[in-house]
Amino acid sequence: MAKMQPFWWFIAPEVVNLIVNGGFETGNFTGWEEYYQVYVLSDEPYEGIYYCCWLTADRHILQVIKNVAGEDEPVDTNIILQFGFYGKTEYATGYFYVILNYTNYGSQQLAFKLTGTYKYYDLKPYLKLNDHLRYIEFDGRAASGVVHLDKVELWVPKT
C-alpha cells in the first residue's frame, strides 16, 4: 500500500492596491493632488510607460487614501500587507521625504537618501500600528536635482 503524502492548501486572500494611479500610467496625476513643477514623464520609468518627476527642489505630491469604493476613508494600519514605492535621483543632494498622516498620531516624516538607480523603499516597517493612515505625501523640498517616483503601492485584503 502506498504511503499517503501530506497535502497542504494555501489560499491567498484577494488583495487590492489602494493607491490610485501609483505608476502614473494614466499619463497624468489622476488620483493625486499635484503641485507646481511636478511632471509625469516617459523617458525613464521603473516599470510601465510613465513615472513622476521633480525637476527642482521644493516640490511634492499627495494622495488621500480611499477605500475600495473610491471614498475617502483612512485605512487601518494593522491590515496593510505591502506599502512602498520605487525611487531614484539624478544629481541630488539632501534627503527625499515621505510624510504619512494618521487619524490619531498626526504626521510622521521619513527621510530617504535616494540613489542613482531605482530602488524599492518599503514603508511598512515605519507604520504606526493601531491607527488609520489618512494620506501619503512625497516631498522633494530637501533634495536638489531630479527625483523619480514610480509604482507607489499600498496593498490590503479586499473586503
C-alpha positions in Angstrom: 0.0 0.0 0.0 1.4 3.4 -1.0 2.2 5.8 1.8 0.0 8.9 1.8 1.8 12.2 1.4 0.6 15.3 3.3 -1.4 17.7 1.2 -1.4 21.3 2.2 -3.7 24.0 0.9 -2.9 27.7 1.0 -5.4 30.1 -0.3 -4.1 33.6 -0.7 -6.6 36.4 0.1 -7.8 38.7 -2.6 -5.9 42.0 -2.3 -6.3 45.5 -3.7 -3.9 48.4 -4.2 -5.5 51.5 -2.6 -3.1 53.9 -4.3 -4.8 55.3 -7.4 -2.5 55.6 -10.4 0.6 54.7 -8.4 2.6 54.1 -11.5 1.3 57.3 -13.2 0.2 55.1 -16.1 -2.7 57.4 -17.0 0.0 59.8 -18.2 -1.3 62.4 -15.7 -1.9 63.0 -12.0 -5.3 61.2 -11.7 -5.8 60.3 -8.1 -3.0 62.7 -6.9 -3.0 66.2 -5.7 -0.3 67.8 -7.8 1.8 70.8 -7.0 3.8 73.3 -9.1 6.5 71.8 -11.4 5.9 68.1 -10.8 5.7 66.2 -14.0 4.6 62.8 -15.5 7.3 61.8 -18.0 8.0 58.7 -20.0 11.8 58.6 -20.6 12.9 56.6 -17.5 10.1 54.7 -15.7 10.9 51.9 -13.4 8.0 49.9 -14.9 5.4 50.6 -17.5 5.4 53.8 -19.6 5.2 56.7 -17.1 6.7 57.9 -13.8 6.5 61.1 -11.7 9.4 63.5 -11.7 10.5 66.6 -9.8 12.9 68.7 -11.9 13.8 71.1 -9.0 13.6 71.1 -5.2 10.6 72.3 -3.2 8.0 70.1 -5.0 5.7 67.5 -3.7 2.6 65.4 -4.4 0.0 63.9 -2.1 -2.7 61.2 -2.2 -5.6 60.9 0.2 -6.3 57.2 0.9 -9.6 55.9 -0.4 -11.4 52.7 0.2 -12.3 50.1 -2.4 -15.4 52.0 -3.3 -13.3 55.1 -4.0 -14.5 57.1 -1.0 -12.1 59.0 1.3 -11.5 56.6 4.1 -8.4 56.2 6.2 -7.0 52.6 6.2 -6.4 50.6 9.3 -2.6 50.3 9.5 -2.9 46.8 11.0 -4.3 45.3 7.8 -1.7 46.8 5.4 0.1 43.9 3.6 2.6 45.8 1.5 3.4 49.5 1.3 6.2 51.2 -0.6 7.5 52.9 -3.8 10.3 52.9 -6.3 12.5 56.0 -6.4 15.8 57.3 -7.7 17.6 60.5 -8.2 19.9 62.4 -10.6 22.4 64.9 -9.2 20.6 65.0 -5.9 21.9 66.1 -2.6 20.0 66.0 0.7 17.0 63.8 1.6 13.7 62.9 0.0 10.8 62.9 2.5 7.7 60.7 2.7 5.1 62.1 5.1 2.5 59.7 6.4 -0.6 61.2 8.1 -2.7 59.3 10.6 -6.1 60.0 12.3 -4.6 59.7 15.8 -0.8 60.0 15.6 -0.7 63.0 13.3 2.1 63.3 10.7 5.2 61.1 10.6 8.1 62.3 8.4 10.5 59.7 7.0 13.8 60.7 5.3 15.4 58.7 2.5 18.6 59.2 0.6 17.8 58.2 -2.9 20.4 56.6 -5.2 21.1 56.9 -8.9 19.2 53.7 -9.7 15.7 52.7 -9.0 15.3 51.0 -5.6 12.2 49.8 -3.7 11.6 51.7 -0.5 9.5 49.7 1.9 7.3 51.9 4.1 5.5 49.1 6.0 8.1 48.8 8.8 7.6 52.5 9.6 3.8 52.4 10.0 2.3 53.4 13.3 0.2 50.4 14.2 -3.3 50.6 15.8 -4.0 53.8 13.8 -5.5 54.7 10.5 -3.5 56.2 7.5 -5.2 59.2 6.0 -2.7 60.3 3.3 0.8 59.9 1.9 2.9 62.8 0.6 6.1 62.6 -1.3 8.2 65.7 -0.7 11.4 66.7 -2.5 11.9 70.0 -0.6 15.2 69.0 1.0 16.7 67.5 -2.2 18.2 69.3 -5.1 18.4 67.7 -8.5 15.9 65.4 -10.2 13.7 62.9 -8.3 12.0 60.0 -10.0 9.0 58.3 -8.3 7.2 55.2 -9.7 5.0 52.2 -8.7 3.6 53.6 -5.4 1.6 50.8 -3.8 -0.5 50.1 -0.6 -1.9 46.6 -0.7 -4.7 45.5 1.7 -7.0 42.5 1.8 -10.1 43.1 -0.4 -13.2 43.1 1.8 
